């Protein structure tokens, strides 16, 4: 159960990063905070689908501005 919750949280963070990434092209502004990857690794995708192309792999411990 805990693994499933962690996976769902990781997917949510990845989706948020994708949305923020796509919006930052339209609204270039200063970051409001940072996020840290807690999962072993996450795929950053070009779209909001599991079928979308993987743009980059995010690794545990990395920080990103949001």
C-alpha positions, 0 to 999 in steps of 0.5 A: 500500500505504501509503495502504491501511495509513493508511486501515485505521489511521484506520478503527480509530481511528474505531471506537475513538472510537465504542466509547469514546464509547458506553461513556463514557455508562455509565462516566464516568471521567477520561481515560486519554490523548489521540488525535490525528487523523492522517488528513485527515478521519474520520467519527464514526458513531453505530454500528459500521457504515459504514451508521450515521449520521455524527455528526460529522467529525473533522479532521486535527490534532484531539485527543480524550480517551480 
